[in-house]
Amino acid sequence: MSDLNFEYGLLLPEFILVGSAAVVLMLDAFRADLRISRNLLPAITVLGALIAGVASLLYLDRDPTDFAQLIAVDHYTTFFRILFIATLVAIVLGSYEFVNRNITHQGEFYALLLASTIGAIYMAAARELLTAYISIELLSFSLYVGVSLAKNDTRSGEAGLKYVLLGGVASAMLLYGLSIIYGTTGSTTYEGIAAALEDGVVGTPAFLLGLAFLVGGLGFKASAVPFHMWTPDAYEGAPLPITAYISATSKAATFALMLALFGIALDAAKADWQWMLASLAVATMVVGNLIAIQQTNIKRLLAYSSIGQVGFMLMAITTVSDASGSALLLHLAGYLITNLAVFIAVIAFYNRTGSEEIEDFRGLAETQPYLALVITTALFSLSGMPLLAGFVTKFVLFQAAAEEGFLWLATVAVIMSTVSLYYYLKVIRQMYVAEPADGDSRWRLSPIAYLTTGVLFLGIFLVGLWATPIFEAADGASAMLFG
Amino acid sequence: MTDNEGYLLLSLPLIPLGAAVLLMFVPSGERTLIRIVTGVASVAMFAISVYVFFAFDYRGEQFQGVLAWPWFENVGFLGDNGVQLKVGVDGIAAPMVLLTGIVILTGTWVSWKQEHRSKDFFILLFVLVAGVYGTFVALDLFFWFLLYETAVLPMYLLIGVWGSGRREYGAMKLMMMLVAASILIFTAIFGIFTEAGLGTFDLPALFDATYDPTFQKIMFPLIVLGCGTLGGIFPLHPWSPDGHAAAPTAVSMLHAGVLMKLGAFGIIRLGFQMMPEGGEFWAPALLTLGIVGALYGAIGALRQTDFKLMTGFSSVSHMGYVFLGLGTLNLIGMSGAVLQMFAHGVMTALFFLLIGALYDQSHDREITHYSGLAKQMPVWAVFFVIAGLASFGLPGLSGFIAEVHIFIGAFRAYPIVGGLAVFTAAITATYLLRMFARTFFGEADPRWSGVGEITWAEKAGATVLSISIFALGLWPAPWIDRIAMGLEMGIPEVLS
């Protein structure tokens, strides 16, 4: 064990993020004494994130390496570092008006976002079970607190409690599964497990039990049906930026972890888990999209629609391969951009109206045409309409599943994608076809809301029309797992 | 056509897209500027379309104006030339490009009087046109389907916001039916790509690949039903009358005139060209659906008293001829199908233009409410008669050329079907002549004393469409040459 690589420089971006979190917390604590502006906290958060983002780029030219066999630093990690840091920046910029109005503990808010981003990055980078588990918990604990930060809303506390209790059960399940897998394979590193699987652990009852607990625990974190019960309540109760964050980073990180875990460690046991994930994928797609139809609250609608989206992504894990890996990464990138565009636009809408009901979007095309355009574009993209990110990324994702012999699964996915169009159209109908309520007149957006939604809006088209650079980056990243 | 002229083909979808982006930056109130942008764009599209049609050399290569730019290459499951932006036309696409040019030119003119949010209307209309053009000129399966879907995407808002009557119902029904049909196309495309195993979406390469006959027999119906829904194939047509009735004039024109042809075009491209053996196997079914649709649409039209619903059912009937022609599997019948796509396109666009012109003044589409219109609107009436006569196939007009091909093809394949097809034409004549008699003649109804002659823009548009009807009717050679060549080179295995 003496040849372990302890080069701390490999973890530089995360040190920067931790440092920023510490600075933000301290400044917040002494804000009254130092008489600093409230805008300093988001500024530091964004600045720290940007520096960390630049620092992640330093590893682009380096050969893939790892930190003490626990954390890989390669294109895969770099891909997710950039993705999660960009998400963090977008959410902080898109929500700071909201935070100023609705959140009392602002230092905690920004520090938690920074900390959870680190958890998300290490979920992608982990190559060892305990490291992976600790990263999951770092992300989850940050979010447990984040969900209950809206102190003036009783739903927030309820959601936080529900989330933490169910999350605890899921963590226990996950940990139990991990311990059984360790017990049967004798190793906690992904590569060690893969090597042990070659020696005939596959298919033993104990190993299957471990897999089942593992899939259940991860299914909870990813909000796969039937482990999704917490999602709608947590989404509805959490402050909007946290909801956005759960639907973006937390979800993507879980899939980054699953892809690495199933792709590297458990690939040889495909026969044991493929049917589990395939059935989870089908259940998730169908239930998520069908229940979304009945929702009247935009947050709950997006919660169920994101459950549906999880089903599509589970498909890529089911058929895990080099091709479906790169397809999943491309899809995640497109999904994050699109989802953030919806949420930041909804945050801007909420800042003005204080409402989350779909009914209250009526006539938005008259009162704020730009925002209506952004929301419409993003919703069309989520349902996989062409010229937009959703079409390309879903097409690639589904085709990758078909290539691996899962044409039927791809067909179910397309059907459910069509169902999703129906409930997105109901929102679009309110904005464009319905007349505005009496007394509603034109209103303006703040410049920062224009900026963030504008960049994401262009991003949706960019991925839709010229996804080549992202696809190539995704392919390079995915190649790290599958060699 | 040289390969460098592929830039012209590429410009066909890019011009409307560019105009749509440009319009976003035009203030909504600047009506003149909006007219200039849309006018210039539509004339440019029309001019290029005409050029492409005539420059296409029917003695030359199968695909002309072929240019390709790499998009995704050697990433994921894609190999060399994985996805390319590749353009090119063959003898089947060239007339369709011309048709699109004619309909968008006239559709733009008549939409200028659209007052309500006219800028947004044109943006969506042009996105739709970009999708239509793109589908006709794309030679890459990925882009083909992307642009095919792009043509459907703006429909919901175009009908929901600017439509009339039961617009929300019509818009939702149309959108959901068309998108649901796309599920089948998606599945077929995934299957075809995997079965070919080439790692590329290049269409000519996929045409040349060999597919297992059983696979073809499974996938061909998916294409027929998936694309056929957009083409208004019986029994997946119900969106068409409701959607067309609710849509604003220019959208009805484009939708019935061009968009429905995308469906039939898809059946040729992805169906017959890709899977000839599947096509041969299923041709009798296609032919049956075609003749049933033709009869059903005609009888449906006979029962309608709403101008637009009648035209909507008439479209289902005429598209039935197209599927009937494709199902004959002989050169003359299949040429007739493609001719009918063109002929029906210009004819139905003219119908919707004229109905829209009347409706904008009277806000009433009930046929029985009118009488004596020929006295009030003589020019309108003349154009209406031209469209009507073309519709039931008077010699010298476009409909005759197309239908006579289809009838001969049908008689050669199955005489009884040919007989039924001719019978359908008789029903068509019945409902059209009855409508003419009721609305044109008799005493002028005082209710409509305020209804005057159609505007100059409408006259100009109707003139362009009428010229096209006469051109195909009197000098069909340019069309027939190109279409026959496209079919002979594209599906030699199928033609008996």
Interface residues (C-beta under 8 A of the other chain):
Chain A: D322 A323 S326 A327 L330 F380 M385 P386 L387 F391 V392 F395 V396 F398 Q399 A400 A402 E403 L407 A410 T411 V414 I415 T418 L421 Y422 L425 I428 R429 Y432 V433 A467 T468 F471 E472 A474 D475 S478
Chain B: W71 F72 V75 G76 F77 V127 G131 F142 F145 L146 L147 E149 T150 L153 Y156 L157 G160 V161 R167 E168 A171 M172 M175 M176 V179 A180 S182 I183 F186 T187 I189 F190 G191 F193 T194
